Amino acid sequence: MKQISHNIDDESIEAKVLWFRTLPIPDRMELLCYFTDLALEFNPDLAGKKDAQSTKGSVRILSKT
């Protein structure tokens, strides 16, 4: 039986990443499509933006502790 957690640590980015990694690939793809559709619903011009550039070097993700 699954339990509901009221621990704020379960809402951290790290906890969400661990949860996401447990999903099978088809479920991950379904979420990707869902979030893409959601973004396009709120910003239809997003699909026309073709000027994205790759970053050089590394990307650092900061979190408030």
Secondary structure, DSSP 8 states (H G I E B T S, - for coil): -------GGGGSHHHHHHHHHTS-HHHHHHHHHHHHHHHHHH-GGGGG-------SS--------
